[in-house]
Amino acid sequence: MATKKEVNKNKNQTGMIFQKIKNLPRSVGQLGSAKKNIIFVLAVIIAGLAIYSFVNKKKIPAQASQPKTTVVSVDKSYNFSALNNQGKSNSGKIKLTMSKIEKTNQVLVNSKVYPAVNDKMFLIVNLELKNDSTQTLNIVPGDLVRLMIGSDKDNKFAPDLHNNVVPVAPISTKLDRIGFVIPIADKNFTLYIGELEGKKDEIPIVFPN
């Protein structure tokens, strides 16, 4: 919806166009009546097209890029030690389940859509965090998952998108996710799951062509 300032601006620009049309006969007063009529008609047509183009340009909304998402099911579960409010491990356990992996060209963060740029995509790991205890437990999913792209075993990437410490309420399951920025052309990945100083489980991820 146009603001009052935009409406006044439109009126002023439209008024300027009609004022030029009104003054046009004075500038062509030395010409014959037939030529003056032709020039006047052409001026009206040009002005009409200019006004139509200007008004309709304001009405055309910006088109958001369409989401392009490929999903691979995983359904892998792991039990991890929970953290207390000081970030230290305690006796509590949180069950982390990877439900599905998405390769997508845009991601929603805090109600805002962010598109991938520069020939990149997002790899999103969807998580379920289950706390069966009677007290709130904390977990840092971003510390538990690493990504290998293709066959590059020399480099393992930490998540680019994550929520740091995630509190999970007593006797509840919380949905969470982590995300990686990946090259658009790659289809083969490996996820490494485990504590920072512990053994890692390897999950191969292959997206269809």
Buried (B, 14 or more C-beta within 10 A) or exposed (E): EEEEEEEEEBEEEBEEBEEEBEEBBEEBEEEEEEEBEEBBEEBEEEBEEEBEEEEEEEEEEEEEEEEEEEEBEBEEEBEBBBBBEEEEEBEBBBBBBBBBBBBBBBBEEEEEEEEBEEEEBBBBBBBBBBBBBEEBBBBBBBBBBBBBBBEEEEEBBEBBBBBEEBBBEEEEEBEBBBBBBBEEEBBEBBBBBBEEEEEBEEBEBEBEE
